Amino acid sequence: MSNFVTLENLVSSVLLEIGDESNKRYQTKARQWLLDEYRRVNTHLSDVYLERKVSLDVNNAADIPEDSVKLITVGIYRDGVFDPFVKLPDMEIRPEDMSDGIFNPETVTASVANEMKGGYWKEDREHGRFFVKNYQTIQGTLTDTAANIADRIIIRYRTTGLNLGGDIFIPYETKDYLVAAVTYKFTCKAIPVRVTNAALQSMAVQMDIYKSEYAALLYEPGSFYEVRDAVFGRI
Amino acid sequence: MIKGALIEAAKFEIDKQSGTQDSLKQSHPKDIEYQLSLAYSSMLKQYFADPRNLMAVDFDFYAKKYTLTISQDSTIPALRYVTLTALPFELPDNLGVRSVRPLGGYFSFDRTTEESLETYRNLEVFSFTDALFYKDGSKLMLVYTKDKMKLISQVVVKLIPHFEDFLPTDNIEFPMGDAEAMKILLQLVGIRPTDSVNDDVK
């Protein structure tokens, strides 16, 4: 994990920047603002997604992770190749699929599956979970075999980066931008001391430089010539 | 300067100018200590009124360390606290308490207030914090977010004590120097600094 730094490393950097390293008067504030900024980076700047293996319960449903912003896709690995299921949009929940006002996956008729003839998943955002159905034609009849792959389900999702259960490790390339952004936020609120407008503007410029540097690191070569240059080192 | 020596010097300075053999009229060390503590308090207040000094890195030499044992509330076992044996100097944001750290530990508790804690409890930061403390009268309340922190039995509290809480053998640094303290002291007791040459003024 050499390319990751801990949250405390960043907190110390911010406290050093604002001159509070001995008192630690604004430690909690710095930590929370760093978490906020890191979530913003993950949600809006970064294009990294997480991949997790989940297990389905008896209803062929599984919980969406608490650090997910958006569930990108659900699928399984077949012979080492990721095979995504088809997502049914929420509008596909029909009145006859509801029982007592609650979505009941068991009542989803095979008419949908006749068109799909394969795996599909449906998101239930109200309850923070998703359902999986996997239809196969066995001896001429459509059968839901999702239970057979219950321990092989793979999800891909955009993350906030904040998993509340344990320690947090922040990618090293975001460190400069995060520290600069939080220090700028402190300075805008005149914490701990007020600075001149010129100093504030130079901090904003420096923060933008760090942000564009981070965005440049995220850039992947797209065209043929860029890929060629990346492979043969002609940048 | 060593506290005992400072009081001795002040007593010598005053007795030299009072010129009486009556022990009732001589200055008492306790009285001198009280007057010196007033001078010390006013100096610290002046010094820390400047936010640059309040946020400065290197003024922890005014502080002392105390090793205290954590107590548990009898009615609410989740409440853990230490009772301060010496009250800290009153500074903004309770900065009179410099740091609280477990005995032998390498991290320090996060500083907060009882009011801020109500906000922090609903934020993510509460999950990423190990332990917090806030000052409640003469107690420091300890708030843990992780169960392993309950193993801590003793903490080292570093605080800026009042003048009375220094031992006679302790070295005390005055923010403006010992000479300033003596000058303030002599003015407080109504004596202007003289030498033995013009003693015949009286």
HADDOCK unambig.tbl for C-alpha pairs under 7 A between the chains (distance, minus, plus):
assign (segid A and resid 19 and name CA) (segid B and resid 55 and name CA) 6.79 0.50 0.50
assign (segid A and resid 20 and name CA) (segid B and resid 55 and name CA) 6.29 0.50 0.50
assign (segid A and resid 22 and name CA) (segid B and resid 57 and name CA) 5.59 0.50 0.50
assign (segid A and resid 23 and name CA) (segid B and resid 98 and name CA) 6.47 0.50 0.50
assign (segid A and resid 25 and name CA) (segid B and resid 111 and name CA) 6.22 0.50 0.50
assign (segid A and resid 27 and name CA) (segid B and resid 110 and name CA) 6.68 0.50 0.50
assign (segid A and resid 28 and name CA) (segid B and resid 110 and name CA) 6.71 0.50 0.50
assign (segid A and resid 31 and name CA) (segid B and resid 125 and name CA) 6.51 0.50 0.50
assign (segid A and resid 32 and name CA) (segid B and resid 125 and name CA) 5.12 0.50 0.50
assign (segid A and resid 164 and name CA) (segid B and resid 127 and name CA) 6.15 0.50 0.50
assign (segid A and resid 167 and name CA) (segid B and resid 128 and name CA) 6.98 0.50 0.50
